[in-house]
Amino acid sequence: MSQCIFCQIQAGTLPASVVYQDEQAMVILDLFPIREAHCLVIPRQHESLLEGLDAAVTHRLMDLARRTIVAQKRAGLAVKAHNVVVNDGREANQHVPLSLIHISEPTRPRLIS
């Protein structure tokens, strides 16, 4: 989809800070991070909703989310916890019609006692 900002990034027509990429997905730094180390795991398969992604791609995205968290901890970032978020649909605050995963430090850490 040529008008999708993430498709343009994957095609190389828009710049991005690419952390990792392979034939199924890529991990980039969010252009407008909500916290330090906010990354996006984006599939190469363009689907607006999670239900439209192939199962293998969905598994790959979650594995890359896990690997991103491990890499951030190994890099020594002061990130103690992560939010792993999929905004699946406009009503769920999805701004760009592409199913992707946000990896970020929680905005307000909450401790349950």
N, C-alpha and C positions, 0 to 999 in steps of 0.2 A: 504494500500500500504506500504509494509515493508521497502522500501528504503526512504520514505518520512521522513524527520527529525521530522516533527510535528506529524506524526502518531507514530513515535518511542517515542516521548515525552508523547503522550497520553497513550501509552501502558506501560509507566513507565520504558522503557529500556534506555532512555536518561534523564538526569536531566533538570529541568527548575524551575524558580521561578513562581509558580502558584499563581495567585491572586484569581481566582474563577474557579469552574468547575461544570458542571451538565451533564445530559445525552445527551444534544445536542451540547455543546460547552465548551470551556475553554478560560480563559484570562490569559496570561502569560506576564512577562516582557521581552522585546526584548533583546536578547543576545548582540546585537550591536546597542544600542539606538542612534538615531540621536539627541535626546534632552532628558531632564529629563522626567521621567514618560512615556517613550515610551512603550506602551503595544500592544500586538497582540490579537485579538479576532479570535480564530480558531474553525472551525466546527469539529465535530466528523465525519461527513459525508465527505469523501474525494472526492472532485471535483476540477478539475484544474481551471475551469471557473465559474464565478458567475451564469451564466445561467443554470448550471447543478445542482445547489443546490435546494432542496425543498423549496417552499415558506415559510413554517413554520420555517425552519432553517434560512433562510435569515432574517426573521422578528426577530428571537431570537438573531442573530448576531448584528443587529442594536440596539436592546434593550440593549444588553450587552455593546455595544459601548457607548450608552447614560449613562448607569449606571456607567461605568468606569469613564466617565467625571465627573459625579456628585460626585463619591467617591474621585477622585483626588482633587476636590475643597473642599470637606468636610474635607479632611486630612490636609488641610492648605498648600498644595504645591503652590508655586508661579507661577502657570500656569494660565495665563489670557485668553488664547484662545487655541483651539485645531484644528488640522488637522485630518480629518477622511478620510482615503485613502484606496481604493481597486485598486491594480495594477492587472488588469484583462487581462492576456495574456502576452506572452513574449515581444511583441512589446510595451507593456505598462510598461515595467521595472519589470515584475514579475520574481523573481529569483528562486522561488520554485514553482512547479506546484500544488499549493493548493490555493483555493480561501479563503482569510482571510482579516481581516480589521486591519489596522494600526491606532492607536490612539496616537497622539503625539502633543507636543507643536510646533507651527510653527517655522521653522528654521530662518526665517527673518520676523518678524511681519511687515505687511504693513498696513499703515493707508490710507484710502481713504478720501480725503478732498473735 
